């Protein structure tokens, strides 16, 4: 069947069919018809349902992938903003359309082939590198699969792979495209150049007061103060109350005796890992373990380098295979276990026992816990008293003294940056506090700012310095420096434009450089990326390649200087490398395959159960 399908794909009729199909995909896209389907069906593609279970599983995979990139699990709103629900539906609908096409062509996977795929999957390898049913079951459970689900999905994926190979395995990029890309990426150029900067031109004249006054008038928005408000700020939270509490040792000892059963520390282990790149390395470690050879000696023998994963508790290790292996070893022992790709050896070099923490080690934590517990009990009463005193127009300085709380004075601008001086106000709360302070009216009691149910902020508004335009006397030096820089930039740009005209008219670059008391330099052959040479970074190297073998110009770099150049020689790329050919072949296949998949998905038609989809997204909530 694969041979006949591959033969059909090479015929003129097939090529015309694919061409028409791809054009129609681009013209019409994929339709999403919102309709009501069964409550357990999120969408329907052709005659195949996408179930709620399938969507939830695939969506969770998208969420996990996003979490690895972001460093945190995205919230539901963030996931929607990133387009994760749409990406999930797109992938599932494409798979469904391909599955139906594979079924039409009679593609399938034998039980023997499925068994081979399962046995050779490194993700399911045990300690000795062979298939482990326990590992297989554990991984399926972690990902929410039953054995039937996994085998069904694997068979469908194998059929889709057969379809891809049959239709696109012989696709090759054209020789013209290969040569163009090879020249684009592989050509190198040497240039004669010199750098035009502020030292290359006469210094600008000293500005007059009239010059500065005119410049300040034109740029006044850059020289305007922000409104500044002087405020006394008081915060109240259980943590703030707890910070001022201390207890005698006998009370701390009593609390320790009462709670010491819960004051335990987890066992920790120092873990080292080395990736085993091939079968020979795996054999060295397996044979060495049987012979009792030390881990470090085997690492040297294999010519590898181990990596320390740190001293970790079992709960700190996110890889369950690694955690179970490491915490099943004796100190100094190691094991060979499956990794993301191939095998790895994991060793435990030190074990820090867990158990009950001593009074001396636990004293600080006991003090903190006791203080926080007492503060939580007192919080509501202290809050009521502060509110009563505020209603009586008592100043915060008096309230702070009465309750032994810290009062902080800040000079606050609309940026809110000065609030960083108050640790009890989190970065995410600064905007709320800043807005309340700038909305307050002088000589009026400021309202309480409630950050949470047990976290409040009060402030007394003092002196207000309104925003205003600064005078020339106040910013004379800054304005003079800015004016001088602006005039220098103008002079440099004018000089660069003059040089461009001279180069265009045929004046040798060496003569231009000599007129400016400079000597041109010859660069090493560079690529479009500049090859890390500072003078050809960014836009400079790109401009060097924007013309032919006689190209010249003056281009501004990231520091504001101009690089004046003329191409000296062009070294053409050699024959395309095998790596480039492979990459282009893969890119060509991927592009055609993506267009093909989009087309058959459009042809099959997708109907979305919007109600079921919305319910699933509401239930997931991602990181909320």
KEGU-202507 format. One record per residue (C-alpha): x, y, z; residue number from 0. Coordinates in steps of 0.05 Angstrom, whole numbers, plus 5000, padded with zeros to 4 digits. Layout:
REM KEGU-202507
X; Y; Z; NUM
...
//
This chain:
REM KEGU-202507
5000; 5000; 5000; 0
5056; 5049; 5017; 1
5090; 5034; 4951; 2
5027; 5047; 4911; 3
5013; 5110; 4950; 4
5085; 5134; 4939; 5
5078; 5118; 4864; 6
5013; 5157; 4860; 7
5046; 5217; 4895; 8
5098; 5220; 4839; 9
5048; 5222; 4782; 10
5029; 5286; 4744; 11
4957; 5278; 4765; 12
4976; 5276; 4839; 13
5021; 5337; 4833; 14
4965; 5376; 4799; 15
4917; 5352; 4853; 16
4964; 5375; 4909; 17
4976; 5442; 4875; 18
4902; 5457; 4869; 19
4891; 5432; 4940; 20
4945; 5477; 4969; 21
4919; 5539; 4931; 22
4849; 5526; 4957; 23
4877; 5520; 5028; 24
4910; 5588; 5023; 25
4847; 5619; 4994; 26
4797; 5593; 5043; 27
4834; 5573; 5107; 28
4802; 5527; 5158; 29
4730; 5538; 5175; 30
4706; 5534; 5246; 31
4632; 5522; 5249; 32
4604; 5533; 5318; 33
4551; 5482; 5333; 34
4524; 5438; 5388; 35
4550; 5368; 5391; 36
4548; 5315; 5446; 37
4568; 5339; 5515; 38
4630; 5294; 5514; 39
4651; 5320; 5445; 40
4692; 5384; 5439; 41
4696; 5383; 5363; 42
4681; 5340; 5303; 43
4727; 5334; 5242; 44
4695; 5298; 5185; 45
4665; 5236; 5217; 46
4714; 5234; 5276; 47
4699; 5263; 5345; 48
4750; 5299; 5388; 49
4729; 5279; 5458; 50
4733; 5321; 5521; 51
4785; 5272; 5549; 52
4828; 5278; 5487; 53
4825; 5354; 5489; 54
4840; 5358; 5563; 55
4900; 5313; 5556; 56
4928; 5350; 5496; 57
4913; 5418; 5527; 58
4950; 5398; 5590; 59
5010; 5380; 5547; 60
5007; 5450; 5516; 61
5003; 5480; 5586; 62
5063; 5440; 5610; 63
5104; 5461; 5550; 64
5087; 5534; 5562; 65
5104; 5527; 5636; 66
5174; 5502; 5618; 67
5185; 5563; 5574; 68
5155; 5614; 5623; 69
5183; 5584; 5687; 70
5112; 5581; 5716; 71
5045; 5550; 5699; 72
5004; 5601; 5659; 73
4937; 5624; 5687; 74
4874; 5609; 5647; 75
4873; 5679; 5619; 76
4947; 5675; 5601; 77
4937; 5609; 5566; 78
4880; 5637; 5525; 79
4921; 5700; 5508; 80
4977; 5655; 5484; 81
4929; 5618; 5438; 82
4939; 5550; 5472; 83
4866; 5527; 5464; 84
4868; 5543; 5390; 85
4935; 5509; 5381; 86
4909; 5447; 5416; 87
4846; 5444; 5373; 88
4888; 5456; 5310; 89
4935; 5398; 5327; 90
4878; 5350; 5345; 91
4838; 5368; 5283; 92
4898; 5358; 5238; 93
4911; 5290; 5269; 94
4838; 5271; 5260; 95
4838; 5291; 5187; 96
4903; 5252; 5174; 97
4875; 5192; 5211; 98
4814; 5191; 5165; 99
4858; 5197; 5103; 100
4903; 5141; 5128; 101
4841; 5098; 5139; 102
4818; 5113; 5068; 103
4885; 5088; 5040; 104
4882; 5026; 5084; 105
4944; 5042; 5124; 106
4956; 5004; 5188; 107
5007; 4979; 5239; 108
5014; 4906; 5257; 109
5014; 4882; 5329; 110
5086; 4858; 5319; 111
5108; 4927; 5296; 112
5072; 4960; 5355; 113
5107; 4913; 5402; 114
5174; 4930; 5372; 115
5160; 5005; 5378; 116
5140; 4996; 5450; 117
5200; 4953; 5469; 118
5251; 5000; 5436; 119
5222; 5065; 5465; 120
5277; 5092; 5512; 121
5225; 5127; 5555; 122
5202; 5059; 5581; 123
5272; 5029; 5594; 124
5288; 5003; 5663; 125
5352; 5006; 5703; 126
5387; 4957; 5657; 127
5365; 4992; 5594; 128
5313; 4941; 5574; 129
5238; 4952; 5570; 130
5208; 4958; 5639; 131
5133; 4947; 5647; 132
5134; 4982; 5715; 133
5165; 5044; 5683; 134
5115; 5039; 5625; 135
5055; 5037; 5673; 136
5083; 5093; 5716; 137
5094; 5140; 5658; 138
5025; 5126; 5630; 139
4993; 5141; 5697; 140
5032; 5206; 5703; 141
5006; 5229; 5636; 142
4934; 5205; 5646; 143
4936; 5148; 5595; 144
4909; 5078; 5599; 145
4947; 5023; 5561; 146
4891; 5021; 5510; 147
4896; 5097; 5500; 148
4971; 5094; 5490; 149
4969; 5036; 5441; 150
4912; 5069; 5401; 151
4948; 5136; 5398; 152
5015; 5104; 5380; 153
4983; 5065; 5323; 154
4950; 5127; 5296; 155
5015; 5166; 5301; 156
5051; 5110; 5263; 157
4999; 5112; 5208; 158
5006; 5188; 5202; 159
5082; 5179; 5197; 160
5072; 5128; 5140; 161
5028; 5178; 5104; 162
5080; 5233; 5111; 163
5137; 5188; 5087; 164
5097; 5162; 5028; 165
5077; 5230; 5002; 166
5137; 5273; 5019; 167
5199; 5229; 5027; 168
5224; 5246; 4957; 169
5212; 5321; 4961; 170
5276; 5359; 4946; 171
5288; 5435; 4944; 172
5306; 5461; 4875; 173
5379; 5470; 4856; 174
5366; 5545; 4845; 175
5337; 5553; 4915; 176
5394; 5513; 4945; 177
5447; 5555; 4910; 178
5413; 5621; 4929; 179
5409; 5602; 5002; 180
5480; 5575; 5001; 181
5506; 5640; 4972; 182
5465; 5681; 5021; 183
5491; 5644; 5081; 184
5561; 5626; 5057; 185
5588; 5686; 5018; 186
5641; 5727; 5053; 187
5667; 5797; 5039; 188
5729; 5836; 5056; 189
5723; 5912; 5060; 190
5768; 5972; 5066; 191
5739; 6016; 5120; 192
5749; 6070; 5172; 193
5706; 6095; 5230; 194
5677; 6166; 5229; 195
5662; 6192; 5298; 196
5663; 6257; 5338; 197
5739; 6259; 5338; 198
5739; 6258; 5262; 199
5704; 6325; 5255; 200
5718; 6394; 5285; 201
5685; 6403; 5353; 202
5621; 6443; 5353; 203
5623; 6514; 5380; 204
5604; 6528; 5451; 205
5529; 6543; 5456; 206
5505; 6612; 5474; 207
5451; 6623; 5527; 208
5404; 6638; 5469; 209
5420; 6571; 5437; 210
5407; 6535; 5503; 211
5343; 6573; 5516; 212
5316; 6556; 5447; 213
5336; 6483; 5456; 214
5303; 6479; 5524; 215
5239; 6510; 5497; 216
5237; 6458; 5441; 217
5253; 6400; 5489; 218
5217; 6426; 5551; 219
5179; 6360; 5560; 220
5246; 6327; 5574; 221
5262; 6377; 5629; 222
5200; 6375; 5672; 223
5196; 6353; 5744; 224
5145; 6301; 5767; 225
5095; 6316; 5821; 226
5125; 6293; 5887; 227
5086; 6279; 5950; 228
5116; 6270; 6019; 229
5078; 6216; 6057; 230
5083; 6179; 6122; 231
5062; 6106; 6110; 232
5040; 6054; 6161; 233
5026; 5982; 6144; 234
4992; 5928; 6184; 235
4993; 5854; 6172; 236
5004; 5793; 6217; 237
5076; 5791; 6193; 238
5086; 5864; 6212; 239
5057; 5852; 6281; 240
5098; 5789; 6290; 241
5163; 5825; 6274; 242
5160; 5864; 6339; 243
5147; 5805; 6385; 244
5199; 5767; 6426; 245
5193; 5710; 6475; 246
5236; 5684; 6532; 247
5274; 5619; 6522; 248
5231; 5580; 6571; 249
5168; 5597; 6531; 250
5204; 5578; 6466; 251
5227; 5513; 6497; 252
5156; 5497; 6518; 253
5130; 5511; 6448; 254
5186; 5469; 6418; 255
5168; 5410; 6464; 256
5095; 5417; 6444; 257
5108; 5418; 6369; 258
5174; 5381; 6359; 259
5138; 5321; 6328; 260
5124; 5366; 6268; 261
5192; 5399; 6268; 262
5227; 5351; 6222; 263
5273; 5358; 6163; 264
5272; 5315; 6101; 265
5329; 5269; 6083; 266
5373; 5301; 6029; 267
5421; 5270; 5980; 268
5477; 5299; 5938; 269
5464; 5272; 5868; 270
5511; 5269; 5809; 271
5491; 5249; 5739; 272
5528; 5232; 5674; 273
5495; 5222; 5607; 274
5517; 5158; 5572; 275
5523; 5176; 5498; 276
5527; 5107; 5468; 277
5522; 5032; 5481; 278
5597; 5027; 5498; 279
5590; 5078; 5554; 280
5528; 5042; 5581; 281
5568; 4976; 5581; 282
5627; 5008; 5619; 283
5580; 5031; 5675; 284
5540; 4966; 5678; 285
5602; 4923; 5679; 286
5635; 4970; 5729; 287
5575; 4967; 5776; 288
5577; 4891; 5774; 289
5652; 4894; 5790; 290
5644; 4944; 5846; 291
5683; 5000; 5810; 292
5672; 5070; 5838; 293
5629; 5120; 5800; 294
5684; 5172; 5793; 295
5732; 5120; 5765; 296
5681; 5098; 5713; 297
5669; 5170; 5692; 298
5743; 5179; 5679; 299
5748; 5111; 5644; 300
5691; 5130; 5597; 301
5721; 5199; 5584; 302
5658; 5234; 5607; 303
5641; 5291; 5654; 304
5590; 5285; 5709; 305
5542; 5340; 5731; 306
5523; 5355; 5802; 307
5448; 5363; 5811; 308
5457; 5391; 5881; 309
5436; 5367; 5950; 310
5362; 5353; 5945; 311
5303; 5324; 5982; 312
5263; 5273; 5944; 313
5206; 5322; 5934; 314
5255; 5371; 5901; 315
5269; 5321; 5845; 316
5216; 5330; 5791; 317
5237; 5269; 5750; 318
5204; 5209; 5785; 319
5252; 5159; 5753; 320
5312; 5198; 5779; 321
5281; 5208; 5848; 322
5264; 5135; 5858; 323
5333; 5113; 5835; 324
5373; 5163; 5875; 325
5334; 5152; 5939; 326
5340; 5077; 5933; 327
5417; 5079; 5933; 328
5468; 5074; 5988; 329
5518; 5131; 5996; 330
5573; 5122; 5944; 331
5531; 5076; 5900; 332
5503; 5090; 5831; 333
5452; 5063; 5781; 334
5441; 5065; 5706; 335
5372; 5091; 5688; 336
5335; 5116; 5626; 337
5340; 5190; 5609; 338
5304; 5237; 5561; 339
5350; 5211; 5506; 340
5387; 5146; 5519; 341
5415; 5123; 5586; 342
5448; 5160; 5644; 343
5485; 5140; 5707; 344
5463; 5171; 5773; 345
5505; 5170; 5836; 346
5493; 5190; 5909; 347
5556; 5219; 5939; 348
5528; 5242; 6006; 349
5466; 5229; 6048; 350
5442; 5280; 6099; 351
5394; 5243; 6146; 352
5326; 5272; 6161; 353
5291; 5271; 6228; 354
5272; 5316; 6286; 355
5306; 5385; 6288; 356
5342; 5403; 6353; 357
5318; 5461; 6396; 358
5378; 5504; 6378; 359
5366; 5493; 6303; 360
5291; 5503; 6310; 361
5293; 5562; 6357; 362
5287; 5616; 6304; 363
5230; 5580; 6269; 364
5194; 5569; 6336; 365
5201; 5643; 6352; 366
5173; 5662; 6284; 367
5115; 5613; 6287; 368
5096; 5633; 6358; 369
5100; 5707; 6341; 370
5058; 5698; 6278; 371
5005; 5657; 6313; 372
4999; 5709; 6368; 373
4998; 5765; 6316; 374
4941; 5732; 6277; 375
4900; 5728; 6341; 376
4912; 5802; 6356; 377
4906; 5828; 6285; 378
4831; 5842; 6284; 379
4833; 5878; 6351; 380
4893; 5921; 6331; 381
4860; 5937; 6264; 382
4796; 5961; 6300; 383
4835; 6005; 6347; 384
4875; 6037; 6291; 385
4812; 6051; 6251; 386
4781; 6085; 6313; 387
4843; 6128; 6323; 388
4842; 6147; 6249; 389
4769; 6166; 6254; 390
4789; 6212; 6312; 391
4841; 6244; 6265; 392
4901; 6219; 6304; 393
4966; 6224; 6265; 394
5000; 6160; 6242; 395
5063; 6179; 6282; 396
5023; 6174; 6347; 397
4989; 6108; 6325; 398
5056; 6077; 6305; 399
5086; 6094; 6374; 400
5026; 6066; 6410; 401
5029; 5998; 6375; 402
5105; 5996; 6365; 403
5098; 5996; 6290; 404
5147; 6024; 6239; 405
5127; 6089; 6205; 406
5163; 6103; 6139; 407
5169; 6171; 6104; 408
5177; 6171; 6029; 409
5181; 6224; 5975; 410
5135; 6192; 5924; 411
5130; 6206; 5849; 412
5078; 6174; 5802; 413
5127; 6117; 5786; 414
5116; 6091; 5857; 415
5190; 6069; 5860; 416
5200; 6099; 5929; 417
5152; 6048; 5957; 418
5208; 5997; 5950; 419
5232; 6023; 6017; 420
5173; 5988; 6050; 421
5183; 5912; 6046; 422
5111; 5899; 6069; 423
5084; 5930; 6004; 424
5096; 5880; 5948; 425
5117; 5903; 5879; 426
5049; 5882; 5852; 427
5013; 5926; 5904; 428
5054; 5989; 5891; 429
5009; 6015; 5836; 430
4947; 6010; 5880; 431
4981; 6047; 5937; 432
5011; 6100; 5891; 433
4944; 6114; 5858; 434
4910; 6122; 5925; 435
4963; 6171; 5949; 436
4959; 6214; 5887; 437
4883; 6214; 5890; 438
4884; 6240; 5962; 439
4866; 6312; 5978; 440
4907; 6356; 6025; 441
4878; 6367; 6095; 442
4829; 6309; 6086; 443
4833; 6242; 6122; 444
4861; 6191; 6073; 445
4821; 6127; 6066; 446
4849; 6059; 6087; 447
4882; 6020; 6030; 448
4861; 5948; 6037; 449
4909; 5903; 6000; 450
4878; 5838; 6026; 451
4832; 5820; 6084; 452
4890; 5820; 6132; 453
4937; 5871; 6100; 454
4922; 5945; 6105; 455
4959; 6010; 6091; 456
4949; 6080; 6118; 457
4984; 6145; 6100; 458
4987; 6217; 6121; 459
4997; 6266; 6064; 460
5049; 6320; 6075; 461
5081; 6369; 6028; 462
5062; 6367; 5954; 463
5111; 6393; 5902; 464
5072; 6398; 5836; 465
5101; 6381; 5769; 466
5132; 6441; 5734; 467
5178; 6461; 5678; 468
5250; 6468; 5700; 469
5287; 6533; 5686; 470
5352; 6538; 5647; 471
5390; 6555; 5710; 472
5367; 6489; 5741; 473
5386; 6445; 5682; 474
5439; 6487; 5648; 475
5494; 6434; 5646; 476
5447; 6378; 5624; 477
5417; 6421; 5569; 478
5487; 6443; 5546; 479
5509; 6370; 5541; 480
5447; 6350; 5503; 481
5453; 6410; 5455; 482
5526; 6393; 5442; 483
5510; 6320; 5429; 484
5453; 6338; 5382; 485
5497; 6386; 5342; 486
5553; 6335; 5339; 487
5504; 6282; 5313; 488
5480; 6331; 5260; 489
5551; 6346; 5238; 490
5569; 6272; 5236; 491
5508; 6255; 5194; 492
5524; 6312; 5146; 493
5596; 6288; 5140; 494
5572; 6217; 5127; 495
5525; 6241; 5073; 496
5581; 6280; 5040; 497
5625; 6218; 5041; 498
5570; 6175; 5010; 499
5567; 6225; 4953; 500
5642; 6223; 4944; 501
5643; 6147; 4942; 502
5586; 6146; 4892; 503
5624; 6194; 4847; 504
5685; 6148; 4848; 505
5730; 6182; 4898; 506
5777; 6128; 4927; 507
5763; 6111; 4999; 508
5837; 6120; 5015; 509
5835; 6192; 4992; 510
5773; 6206; 5034; 511
5806; 6176; 5095; 512
5870; 6216; 5083; 513
5830; 6281; 5080; 514
5806; 6264; 5150; 515
5875; 6244; 5176; 516
5854; 6170; 5178; 517
5881; 6106; 5147; 518
5833; 6054; 5120; 519
5837; 5984; 5148; 520
5825; 5918; 5112; 521
5776; 5871; 5146; 522
5781; 5796; 5150; 523
5729; 5762; 5106; 524
5662; 5770; 5143; 525
5593; 5739; 5135; 526
5527; 5775; 5139; 527
5528; 5764; 5214; 528
5594; 5802; 5223; 529
5627; 5740; 5255; 530
5631; 5774; 5323; 531
5675; 5831; 5298; 532
5651; 5892; 5339; 533
5658; 5942; 5283; 534
5613; 5899; 5238; 535
5559; 5884; 5288; 536
5485; 5894; 5275; 537
5465; 5935; 5215; 538
5537; 5948; 5191; 539
5550; 5878; 5165; 540
5481; 5876; 5134; 541
5495; 5940; 5096; 542
5561; 5913; 5071; 543
5521; 5857; 5036; 544
5467; 5903; 5008; 545
5504; 5914; 4942; 546
5550; 5881; 4893; 547
5625; 5872; 4889; 548
5637; 5948; 4883; 549
5588; 5967; 4939; 550
5607; 6024; 4986; 551
5573; 6067; 5038; 552
5573; 6098; 5106; 553
5527; 6064; 5157; 554
5514; 6084; 5229; 555
5529; 6032; 5282; 556
5496; 6021; 5349; 557
5542; 6072; 5384; 558
5523; 6128; 5336; 559
5589; 6126; 5297; 560
5592; 6116; 5222; 561
5631; 6059; 5189; 562
5655; 6082; 5120; 563
5670; 6023; 5075; 564
5682; 5997; 5005; 565
5678; 5923; 4987; 566
5749; 5899; 4971; 567
5734; 5827; 4950; 568
5678; 5776; 4950; 569
5691; 5704; 4968; 570
5635; 5661; 4941; 571
5609; 5602; 4982; 572
5634; 5534; 4962; 573
5588; 5476; 4946; 574
5528; 5470; 4993; 575
5546; 5429; 5054; 576
5508; 5364; 5069; 577
5481; 5397; 5132; 578
5451; 5454; 5091; 579
5421; 5407; 5040; 580
5390; 5366; 5096; 581
5363; 5428; 5131; 582
5332; 5455; 5066; 583
5303; 5387; 5049; 584
5271; 5383; 5117; 585
5244; 5454; 5113; 586
5215; 5441; 5044; 587
5182; 5377; 5067; 588
5155; 5410; 5130; 589
5125; 5468; 5090; 590
5090; 5423; 5040; 591
5067; 5376; 5094; 592
5038; 5433; 5136; 593
5000; 5460; 5075; 594
4976; 5391; 5058; 595
4952; 5378; 5129; 596
4916; 5445; 5130; 597
4882; 5428; 5065; 598
4855; 5360; 5084; 599
4831; 5389; 5150; 600
4794; 5443; 5112; 601
4766; 5390; 5066; 602
4742; 5347; 5124; 603
4710; 5408; 5159; 604
4713; 5422; 5233; 605
4653; 5435; 5278; 606
4665; 5461; 5348; 607
4621; 5450; 5409; 608
4633; 5519; 5438; 609
4595; 5504; 5502; 610
4635; 5442; 5518; 611
4700; 5478; 5500; 612
4684; 5537; 5546; 613
4667; 5491; 5603; 614
4733; 5453; 5596; 615
4773; 5517; 5595; 616
4736; 5544; 5656; 617
4749; 5478; 5693; 618
4823; 5477; 5675; 619
4840; 5547; 5700; 620
4913; 5530; 5687; 621
4955; 5564; 5740; 622
4897; 5598; 5776; 623
//
